[in-house]
Amino acid sequence: MIQLLKKNDILSFMTFLLLLCWAMPIHSPAQVMPHYTGIRLLEDPARVNPDPDKLRPIDAHKTVFMNEMTWLEIRDAMEEGKTTAIVMTGGLEMSGPYAVTDKHNIICHVVGERIARSLGNALIATIVPYVPQGSLDPPGGYVRYPGTLGVNESTFRALLTDIANNLRIQGFEHVLLLGDSGGNQTGMQYVAEQLAREWKSATIHYIPEYFGYEKWIRWAEKHGITETSEGIHDLFRDTAVLMLADPEYVRVSARIEKGLFTINGVPLWPIEETLKTANELVNYQVSLTVKAIQHTLRSNQN
């Protein structure tokens, strides 16, 4: 058609095309797309109420952390005998100029995994990051420092109570409370004692042997490590265990560059030696905790 047009007819041809497009029918998306007649996904009752006995379709992931497992993996692990649930409490708090505020939670992850694997019949139900850190009104304690996220003691106890009751409802036979910070201990002990009087189908225990900075300091001194306070909220034990997880949790590279690779007067170099000592210290803590747990559960059966 273009070949038949003269040059001076180009404008007329363009006008013709515009009129042609205007005259063509316009279809809305609703007219073009077919009507949806399938299951309304969010209204499917099976979506939030699956069969509790359905088969697990894939192999189980090898972990002791429930937050890394599917509900089917947790159910099957319980059926295989893993009916002890460990609730660990860490914290988000100011920890000196080098250690990340997630310090206690990371340590719980490192130590807790070894405890669960040593027991053989336990899973880490959760690591609670929100714990008492000082007064909120008026502000006191660590909450005055950026990055610290603390809760009231009553909130902490209520949270632990609800977590523990969830685990009991789901069929766990034993719930263990372990805390990595000093401010967590009173609340855990209170909740364990309260629920122990109420529960009939499960037991709950606070395990104080897990915690104790005096124990870690004495252990370190027996191994030739003597600390002198630098006025910062950090210890060799915490720094060394964090390095097991990731050296940058205590800013190793930056500290080496600035000549600050020590803690409370203790050299952290060579790194391999610090990691070796940290590994031995963790194993010491795991051994104490596992023995205490086993003794507690045996005593409960008698």
Sequence and secondary structure as in RCSB ss.txt:
>XXXX:A:sequence
MIQLLKKNDILSFMTFLLLLCWAMPIHSPAQVMPHYTGIRLLEDPARVNPDPDKLRPIDAHKTVFMNEMTWLEIR
DAMEEGKTTAIVMTGGLEMSGPYAVTDKHNIICHVVGERIARSLGNALIATIVPYVPQGSLDPPGGYVRYPGTLG
VNESTFRALLTDIANNLRIQGFEHVLLLGDSGGNQTGMQYVAEQLAREWKSATIHYIPEYFGYEKWIRWAEKHGI
TETSEGIHDLFRDTAVLMLADPEYVRVSARIEKGLFTINGVPLWPIEETLKTANELVNYQVSLTVKAIQHTLRSN
QN
>XXXX:A:secstr
 GGGS GGGHHHHHHHHHHHHHHS    HHHHS    S  GGG GGGTS  TT    S     SBGGGS HHHHH
HHHHTT  EEEEEE      TTTS TTHHHHHHHHHHHHHHHHHSSEEEEEEE  B  S BTTB GGGGSTT  B
  HHHHHHHHHHHHHHHHHTT SEEEEEESSGGGHHHHHHHHHHHHHH SS EEEE GGG  HHHHHHHHHHTT 
     SSS  HHHHHHHHHH GGGGTHHHHHHHT  EETTEE  SHHHHHHHHHHHHHHHHHHHHHHHHHHHHHH
H 
